[in-house]
Amino acid sequence: MIKANNPSLQSWVEVAKDSDFPIQNLPFGIFKTEYLQPGAGVAIGDYVLDLTYLHENGYFDGLGLPAGVFNQTFLNAFIALGKKKTSEVRNRISELLEQSNEELRDNVAARELALISKEEVEMLMPVRVPNYTDFYSSEDHARNVGTMFRGADNALMPNWKHLPVAYHGRASSIVVSGTEFHRPKGQTKADDAEMPSFGPCRLLDFELEMAFITCKENALGDSVSTKAAPDHIFGFVLLNDWSARDIQKWEYVPLGPFLAKNFASHVSPWIVTMDALEPFRVAGPKQDPEVLPYLKTEGDLHYDVKLQVALKPEGAEETIVSNSNYKYMYWNVSQQVAHHTGNGCNLQIGDMYGSGTISGPKPEEFGSMLEITWRGEKPVTLKDGTQRKFINDGDIVIMRGHAEKDGVRVGFGEVSALVLPAK
């Protein structure tokens, strides 16, 4: 067992039972306050622990950390130290926050400076994302979409169960939770129209995803095996990978997503480490046909993370529209990394890899409005009495996720965004 994952650990910091951030989690992020410049922090209960302060005041002495590694606008320099070093830091933070440890607990002055209420902080993008890849790894989602557009007999493309399908997307428009964005515009063509037109999209959709972030590079030309892949993954965030379905329909053939996907993707601000999710690993689905040798894996490499999507109209109560789970993925993260680098593609520190829309086998587990309303044929009625086929201006989409086992809840907080009218 990883030391910091011990389910019996308790913290001297008060943590509510339903908090996503107990001492067993300790996710990393970047924050700022009215008085503090952007820097690295860790979430514990309703507080943020200032890692810059701890480092500058000797609490990490002996770990061999570079000067200023936490006093940064992104976590890239920290995660580039490698998983051995970042795990040591997480274990040390766990020690400092453990109930019986006096070092920080009984130093009132230090405690008041290091521990900041979440109400006083603004969370920022946790990493600078050099490259973004979006996979298409949920069989239920792929089958649903394929059935809509090609029929049940041709729902999955011939290659789908042989390789983790993906595309390279745009990294610059990935933004942190809470960032408002305008409805995208693009070119669309109605089925009964002779010519396309340009304007705001009508069929704006969310995609419920998770994403992992890389912390180790490989040289151009070198591949990463499924066995070595976990060493390259620092942790995970929630991802809302928005889609403009009507723009997508007209533009995606023959080369795939473009304006339908590159206008905004939102991520949760806290990176939950791969270490923290270790206790929640589960077996994935049986892969049939058998995968090629470079994609073979051993052990339980999926994660039992409960996921939820809520839709909140302007001035109204939210309505839960989806309850899914990360465990429904067909392809695991080790296979995704192995395939991505199979041709020698070089990973970089901070790269982000979306899972693709996560849907389960039941309608209440579908991960997009496209599926939930089945192309708009079955509108969703919200608590305020209004209906949605897709997302309206003024709507806020909120995604949440957590894992739970042996009385320990490890969560991601939430990723939310308000849709503004097109400019």
Secondary structure, DSSP 8 states (H G I E B T S, - for coil): --GGG-TT--BSS---TT-S--TTT--EEEEE-SSS-SEEEEEETTEEEEHHHHHHTTTTTTS---TTSSSSSSSHHHHTT-HHHHHHHHHHHHHHHBTT-HHHHT-HHHHHHHEEEGGG-EEE-SS--S-EEEE--BHHHHHHHHHHHH-GGG-S-TTTTTS--EEEE-STTEEETT--EE--EEEE--TT-SS-EEEE-S-EE-BEEEEEEE-----TT----TTTGGGGEEEEEEEE--EEHHHHHHH-TTT--STTTSS-EEE-S-BEETTTTGGGEE-----SS---GGG---S--EE--EEEEEEE-TTS--EEEEEEEGGGBSS-HHHHHHHHTTT-----TT-EEE------SSGGG--BHHHHTTTTTS-EE-TTS-EESS--TT-EEEEEEEEEETTEEEEEEEEEEEEE---
